[in-house]
Amino acid sequence: MPKSPERKVWSESYSEWFHKVIAEVPVYDTRYPVKGTGVWTPFGFKIRKGVTQIIREELERKGHEEVLFPLLIPDYMLNKESEHIKSFEEEVFWVTHGGTSPLDVKLALRPTSETAIYPMFQLWINAYSDLPIKIFQIVNIFRYETKATRPMIRVREVSTFKEAHTAHATKEEAEGQVREGVEIYSRIFERLRIPFVRSVRPDWDKFPGAEYSIAFDTVLSDGKALQIGTVHFLGQGFAKAFDIKYMKSDGGYEYVWQACYGISERVIAALISVHGDDQGLVLPSEVAPVQVAIIPIVYKGKEERVVKRCHEVKDELARSGFRTVVDDREEVTPGSKYFTWELRGAPVRIELGPRDLEAGTAVLVRRDTLQKTVVKVTSLSEEAEKLLASIDAHLGGREEKWMGERISRASTVEDVRKTLEEKGGIVEAPWCGSRGCGEELEVKLDARILGVPYNEGSAGEGHTCINCDGKADRTIRIARSY
């Protein structure tokens, strides 16, 4: 990881860094004896809680209501939407026995919840007045991931899965909901200071059962893209499979139109990865479990006075709404305490010693740049608040700049390959739109077509497809990805 406050690309050390940080903070313990699972530690769970709180706030602000559906799905329900289940048939965990007795009906651990939720929609929706429905849940889902697992990124138990499901009277309303879903997700990632691009996934890589899918991708420091959220227009496919109809004003019936969208703990992996540095975590203030860490600088004979003042400062900051701690561990040097709170990503550190008490000052250290400032102790709350805002703004601007530098343009397959190998990131190129051409291109480059830029026009028009030399009518984004 780079020691500079500006982010840089590293490749061979990134995976090692990520595993080391989540273990040493600790955030997430991978030693649980089931492959592809992990344990959120108390500190990691606080980060998770901060992220899910932002997700809840943004969804509820737009009228979504939180629900909780069962984990178990009967096989006959899972099989109702053939395209959907076909994509998951190799990934489903099945429950076949209760104790030693075989079950009459095989039960799936949900790989996602369309087939659990939509039979209930069929019961809840009768008339136009029952629409729209906008619900979400934050639950665990299970998929038998056969590739190499990675903590939070490629797992068998997704322990933080937010899925929203909506139903509407018309196609226009449902597509409007897709746009709202994109807006909600954009706001979530902006609050987390995670940079992103939005792309319409190619048909062969859309959510099974959807008419089209829009994905959010970021770029990690090894140059690979990570999908951090998806929004799907489902049309009436699931409604027809589950017979979800409403009575119109003329007495006739119509199938509902639907949308759904999901985020997993990949967003927490991205949060850790895009902001982190050599010292460990760098966290935006909204999700930092500790926003201000206070370190007493003690000298023999003056310990009690300094520690007492540190706790008074803590109480003053807490009354102003800051999440703060005093690290008054004995037999631990101030330098070791600095290391602890830099590792844990506390945005602000306050150092307070006997000389500071005499001068009526304190030293503030910002986590993103490690820059120190001396301020009057009487204005600590105001100074800390300004510093947190400055850090958040800096993180957002720094990551947007870094992301922008990793979006490249290319006009030939060789140019794309060279960029992906030497620089990584996302490469934009003209494409004809043919599925066969696109799939061939993915094989040639050992890369993934992320899709066509969402709501950014058809910049590929007037160019030649980089793969088949046919007429290009769109731009595609290509990346090596997780």
C-alpha positions in Angstrom: 0.0 0.0 0.0 1.2 3.5 -0.7 2.4 5.8 2.1 1.5 8.9 0.0 -1.9 10.4 0.7 -2.7 10.0 -3.0 -3.8 6.6 -4.0 -1.7 4.5 -6.4 -2.1 1.2 -8.1 -0.5 -1.8 -6.7 -1.2 -5.4 -7.8 0.8 -8.1 -6.2 0.5 -6.7 -2.7 -3.2 -5.8 -2.7 -4.7 -9.1 -1.7 -2.1 -9.5 1.0 -2.8 -6.0 2.3 -6.6 -6.5 2.4 -6.4 -9.8 4.3 -3.9 -8.3 6.7 -6.0 -5.2 7.5 -9.3 -7.1 8.0 -7.5 -9.5 10.3 -5.4 -7.0 12.3 -8.1 -4.3 12.9 -9.9 -6.7 13.2 -12.9 -6.3 10.9 -13.8 -9.8 9.6 -12.4 -13.2 10.8 -12.0 -15.8 8.0 -11.0 -18.6 10.3 -14.6 -20.0 10.7 -14.4 -23.6 9.6 -16.8 -23.3 6.6 -15.3 -22.2 3.4 -16.6 -18.9 2.0 -17.9 -17.7 5.4 -16.6 -15.3 8.0 -17.4 -13.6 11.3 -18.0 -9.9 11.7 -16.0 -8.7 14.7 -17.4 -6.1 17.1 -15.4 -3.3 15.3 -16.3 -4.7 11.9 -19.9 -5.0 12.8 -19.9 -1.3 13.7 -18.6 -0.4 10.2 -21.3 -2.7 8.7 -24.0 -1.1 10.9 -22.9 2.4 9.6 -23.2 1.2 6.0 -26.5 -0.5 6.4 -27.8 2.6 8.2 -27.0 4.7 5.2 -28.7 2.1 2.9 -31.8 2.2 5.1 -32.0 5.9 5.2 -31.8 6.3 1.5 -34.4 3.7 0.8 -36.8 4.9 3.4 -36.4 8.5 2.2 -37.9 7.3 -1.1 -40.8 5.4 0.5 -39.4 1.9 0.8 -40.5 -0.2 3.9 -38.3 -2.8 5.5 -39.5 -6.4 5.8 -38.1 -9.8 6.7 -38.9 -13.0 4.7 -38.0 -16.6 5.6 -34.6 -18.1 4.6 -36.1 -21.3 3.4 -37.8 -21.6 -0.1 -39.7 -24.7 -1.2 -38.3 -26.2 -4.4 -41.6 -25.8 -6.3 -41.5 -22.0 -5.6 -37.9 -21.7 -6.7 -38.6 -23.5 -9.9 -41.5 -21.3 -11.0 -39.4 -18.8 -13.0 -37.4 -21.1 -15.3 -34.8 -18.5 -16.5 -34.2 -17.4 -12.9 -33.6 -20.8 -11.4 -31.6 -22.1 -14.3 -28.9 -19.5 -13.5 -28.8 -20.6 -9.8 -29.2 -24.4 -10.2 -25.5 -25.1 -9.6 -25.3 -22.6 -6.7 -28.3 -23.6 -4.5 -27.8 -25.1 -1.0 -30.6 -27.6 -0.3 -32.1 -28.8 2.9 -33.3 -32.3 2.5 -33.7 -33.7 6.0 -35.2 -32.6 9.3 -33.1 -34.5 11.8 -32.9 -38.0 10.3 -36.2 -37.8 8.5 -36.3 -36.9 4.8 -38.4 -33.8 4.0 -41.6 -34.1 1.9 -40.5 -30.9 0.1 -36.9 -30.0 -0.6 -36.0 -26.6 0.8 -33.5 -24.1 -0.6 -31.5 -21.6 1.3 -32.3 -18.5 -0.5 -29.8 -17.6 -3.3 -31.9 -14.4 -3.6 -35.6 -13.8 -2.7 -37.7 -13.2 -5.8 -39.2 -16.6 -5.5 -39.9 -16.2 -1.8 -41.4 -12.7 -2.0 -43.5 -12.8 -5.1 -45.9 -15.5 -4.0 -46.7 -13.1 -1.1 -47.1 -10.2 -3.6 -49.7 -12.4 -5.3 -51.7 -12.5 -2.0 -51.2 -8.9 -1.1 -52.0 -7.3 -4.5 -55.7 -7.3 -5.5 -56.6 -3.9 -6.8 -54.9 -0.8 -8.2 -55.1 0.8 -4.8 -52.6 -1.8 -3.5 -49.9 -0.4 -5.7 -47.2 0.5 -5.7 -45.4 -1.8 -3.3 -41.8 -0.8 -2.4 -40.1 -3.1 0.2 -36.6 -4.1 1.1 -34.8 -6.5 3.5 -31.2 -6.8 4.7 -30.5 -10.6 5.1 -28.1 -13.3 4.4 -28.2 -15.4 1.2 -26.3 -18.5 0.2 -24.7 -19.5 -3.0 -22.4 -22.5 -3.6 -19.5 -20.5 -4.9 -17.1 -22.9 -6.6 -14.4 -20.4 -7.6 -11.7 -19.2 -5.1 -13.5 -17.5 -2.3 -12.4 -14.0 -1.1 -13.6 -12.3 2.1 -16.7 -10.1 1.4 -16.1 -10.3 -2.3 -16.7 -13.9 -3.3 -18.3 -15.9 -0.5 -20.8 -18.7 0.0 -22.7 -16.9 2.7 -23.5 -13.3 1.7 -24.1 -12.0 5.2 -25.1 -8.4 4.3 -27.5 -8.6 1.3 -29.9 -5.7 0.8 -32.6 -6.5 -1.8 -35.4 -4.2 -2.7 -38.5 -5.3 -4.6 -41.3 -3.2 -6.1 -44.5 -3.7 -8.0 -46.3 -1.1 -10.2 -49.4 -0.7 -12.3 -47.7 0.3 -15.5 -44.4 -0.2 -17.4 -43.7 3.5 -17.2 -44.0 3.5 -13.4 -41.7 0.5 -13.1 -39.1 2.0 -15.3 -39.4 5.2 -13.3 -38.6 3.0 -10.3 -35.5 1.7 -12.0 -34.3 5.3 -12.4 -35.1 6.0 -8.7 -33.2 2.9 -7.7 -30.2 4.2 -9.7 -30.5 7.5 -7.9 -30.7 5.8 -4.5 -27.6 3.8 -5.1 -25.7 6.8 -6.5 -26.5 8.6 -3.3 -25.4 5.7 -1.1 -22.0 5.3 -2.8 -21.5 9.1 -2.8 -22.1 9.2 1.0 -19.5 6.4 1.3 -17.1 8.4 -1.0 -16.8 5.3 -3.3 -16.3 6.3 -6.9 -18.3 4.4 -9.5 -19.5 4.0 -13.1 -23.0 2.9 -14.1 -23.4 0.5 -17.0 -26.3 -1.3 -18.7 -25.1 -5.0 -18.6 -25.0 -6.9 -21.8 -27.9 -9.3 -22.4 -25.9 -12.4 -21.6 -24.8 -11.0 -18.3 -28.0 -9.4 -17.0 -29.9 -10.6 -13.9 -31.7 -13.8 -14.8 -35.4 -13.0 -15.4 -34.8 -9.3 -15.9 -35.4 -7.4 -19.2 -32.3 -5.3 -18.5 -29.8 -4.7 -15.6 -27.8 -1.6 -14.6 -24.7 -2.2 -12.6 -22.4 0.0 -10.5 -18.7 -0.8 -10.7 -15.7 0.6 -8.9 -12.0 -0.1 -9.5 -9.9 -1.5 -6.7 -6.2 -0.7 -6.2 -5.1 -3.8 -8.1 -6.8 -2.4 -11.2 -9.6 -4.9 -11.2 -13.3 -3.8 -11.3 -15.7 -4.7 -8.6 -19.5 -4.8 -9.0 -21.0 -3.1 -6.0 -24.6 -2.8 -6.8 -27.3 -3.7 -9.4 -30.7 -2.4 -10.4 -33.0 -4.5 -12.6 -36.1 -3.9 -14.7 -38.1 -7.2 -14.4 -41.0 -6.3 -16.7 -43.9 -8.8 -16.2 -41.9 -12.0 -16.3 -42.1 -12.8 -12.6 -45.6 -11.4 -12.4 -46.7 -13.9 -15.0 -44.8 -16.8 -13.3 -46.4 -16.0 -9.9 -49.8 -14.7 -11.2 -49.4 -11.3 -9.6 -52.4 -9.3 -11.0 -54.3 -6.2 -10.0 -57.9 -5.2 -10.9 -58.1 -2.1 -13.1 -60.8 0.6 -12.8 -62.7 -1.1 -15.7 -62.9 -4.4 -13.8 -60.3 -6.1 -15.9 -57.1 -7.6 -14.6 -53.5 -6.7 -15.5 -50.1 -8.2 -14.5 -48.0 -5.9 -12.4 -44.7 -4.5 -13.6 -41.7 -4.9 -11.4 -38.2 -3.8 -10.5 -35.6 -5.0 -8.0 -32.1 -4.0 -6.8 -29.4 -5.3 -4.6 -26.2 -4.5 -2.7 -24.0 -6.9 -0.7 -21.0 -6.6 1.6 -19.0 -6.1 -1.5 -19.7 -2.4 -0.8 -17.9 -2.7 2.5 -14.9 -4.4 0.8 -14.9 -1.5 -1.6 -15.1 1.0 1.3 -12.0 -0.6 2.9 -10.1 -1.0 -0.4 -10.6 2.3 -2.1 -9.7 4.5 0.9 -7.1 2.4 2.7 -3.3 3.0 2.8 -0.1 1.5 4.3 -1.3 2.3 7.9 -4.6 0.5 7.5 -8.2 1.7 7.2 -9.2 5.3 6.2 -12.9 5.7 6.9 -15.4 8.4 6.0 -16.8 10.0 9.2 -20.3 8.7 8.7 -19.3 5.0 9.1 -16.2 5.3 11.3 -16.9 3.4 14.6 -14.6 6.0 16.3 -14.6 9.4 14.7 -12.1 11.0 17.3 -9.5 9.0 19.2 -7.9 10.9 22.1 -4.4 9.9 23.1 -3.0 11.1 26.5 0.7 12.0 26.2 1.7 11.2 29.8 4.8 12.0 31.8 5.7 10.6 35.2 3.9 12.3 37.9 1.4 14.1 35.6 -0.5 11.0 34.4 -3.6 11.6 36.4 -4.1 15.2 35.4 -3.6 14.5 31.7 -5.9 11.5 31.6 -8.6 13.3 33.6 -8.5 16.2 31.1 -8.7 13.7 28.2 -11.9 12.2 29.6 -13.3 15.7 30.1 -12.6 16.4 26.4 -14.2 13.1 25.5 -17.4 14.0 27.3 -17.5 17.4 25.7 -17.1 15.9 22.2 -19.7 13.2 23.0 -22.2 15.9 24.0 -21.6 17.4 20.6 -22.5 14.1 18.9 -19.0 12.7 18.1 -18.2 9.0 18.5 -15.0 9.2 20.6 -12.7 7.2 22.9 -9.8 7.9 25.2 -7.0 5.4 24.7 -5.7 5.3 28.3 -4.2 1.9 28.2 -1.3 1.6 30.6 2.1 0.3 29.6 1.3 1.1 26.0 3.4 3.9 24.4 1.7 6.8 22.6 3.3 5.7 19.4 1.6 2.3 19.7 -1.7 4.0 20.3 -1.2 6.1 17.2 -0.6 2.9 15.2 -3.8 1.4 16.7 -6.1 4.2 15.6 -4.4 4.7 12.3 -5.0 1.0 11.6 -8.6 1.4 12.7 -9.2 4.4 10.5 -10.3 6.9 13.1 -10.6 10.1 11.0 -9.3 12.4 13.7 -6.8 11.9 16.5 -6.3 14.3 19.4 -3.0 14.3 21.2 -3.0 16.0 24.7 -0.1 16.2 27.0 1.1 18.4 30.0 2.5 21.1 27.7 -0.9 21.3 25.9 -2.6 21.6 29.2 -0.4 24.5 30.2 -0.9 26.2 26.8 -4.6 25.5 26.6 -4.1 23.7 23.2 -4.4 20.3 21.7 -2.9 18.6 18.6 -5.3 17.4 15.9 -4.1 14.8 13.4 -6.2 14.0 10.3 -6.1 10.3 9.2 -6.2 10.8 5.5 -2.9 12.9 5.2 -1.5 12.5 8.8 -1.2 16.3 8.9 -1.0 17.9 12.4 -2.7 21.1 13.5 -2.5 22.8 16.9 -5.8 24.3 18.1 -7.2 25.8 21.2 -8.8 23.2 23.5 -11.8 25.4 24.0 -12.7 25.1 20.3 -12.1 21.3 19.8 -15.7 20.5 18.9 -15.8 23.2 16.2 -12.4 22.2 14.9 -13.1 18.5 14.9 -16.4 19.1 13.0 -14.6 21.2 10.3 -11.8 18.6 10.1 -14.2 15.7 9.6 -16.0 17.6 6.8 -12.6 18.4 5.2 -11.5 14.8 5.3 -14.8 13.5 3.8 -14.5 16.0 1.0 -10.9 15.1 0.4 -11.6 11.4 0.2 -14.4 11.9 -2.3 -12.3 14.2 -4.5 -9.2 12.0 -4.3 -11.1 8.8 -5.2 -13.0 10.4 -8.1 -9.7 11.7 -9.5 -8.0 8.3 -9.0 -11.0 6.5 -10.7 -11.0 9.0 -13.6 -7.4 8.2 -14.3 -8.3 4.5 -14.6 -10.9 4.9 -17.3 -9.1 4.7 -20.7 -10.1 4.7 -24.4 -9.0 2.2 -27.0 -9.7 1.6 -30.6 -8.2 -1.9 -31.1 -8.2 -5.2 -29.3 -4.5 -5.0 -28.8 -4.8 -1.5 -27.2 -7.4 -2.8 -24.8 -5.2 -5.8 -23.9 -2.1 -3.6 -23.3 -4.1 -1.2 -21.2 -5.6 -3.9 -19.0 -2.2 -5.6 -18.5 -0.1 -2.4 -17.9 -2.6 -0.1 -16.2 -5.7 -2.0 -15.3 -9.0 -0.2 -14.7 -11.8 0.2 -17.2 -11.3 0.5 -21.0 -14.0 2.1 -23.2 -14.1 1.0 -26.8 -16.5 1.0 -29.8 -18.6 -2.1 -30.3 -21.2 -3.4 -32.8 -23.6 -4.7 -30.1 -23.6 -8.4 -31.3 -23.7 -10.9 -28.5 -21.4 -13.4 -30.4 -18.9 -10.6 -31.0 -19.0 -9.5 -27.4 -18.6 -13.0 -26.0 -15.7 -13.7 -28.3 -14.1 -10.4 -27.2 -14.3 -11.5 -23.5 -12.5 -14.7 -24.3 -9.8 -13.0 -26.4 -9.1 -10.5 -23.6 -9.7 -12.8 -20.6 -11.9 -9.9 -19.4 -15.5 -8.9 -18.8 -17.7 -6.6 -20.7 -19.2 -4.4 -17.9 -21.8 -3.0 -20.3 -22.8 0.2 -22.1 -22.5 3.5 -20.2 -25.9 4.3 -18.5 -27.6 7.5 -19.7 -24.4 8.7 -21.4 -25.4 8.5 -25.1 -23.9 6.2 -27.8 -20.4 7.5 -28.1 -19.4 4.5 -30.3 -21.5 5.7 -33.3 -19.5 6.4 -36.4 -16.6 4.1 -35.4 -15.6 0.5 -36.2 -16.1 -2.3 -33.7 -12.8 -3.2 -32.2 -13.4 -6.9 -32.6 -15.3 -7.7 -35.8 -14.6 -4.4 -37.7 -18.3 -4.0 -38.3 -20.1 -0.7 -37.8 -20.1 0.3 -34.1 -23.3 1.8 -32.6 -22.3 2.0 -29.0 -19.4 2.2 -26.5 -18.7 -0.7 -24.2 -16.7 -0.8 -20.9 -14.2 -3.7 -20.5 -12.3 -4.7 -17.4 -10.6 -7.5 -15.5 -13.0 -8.0 -12.6 -13.8 -10.0 -9.5 
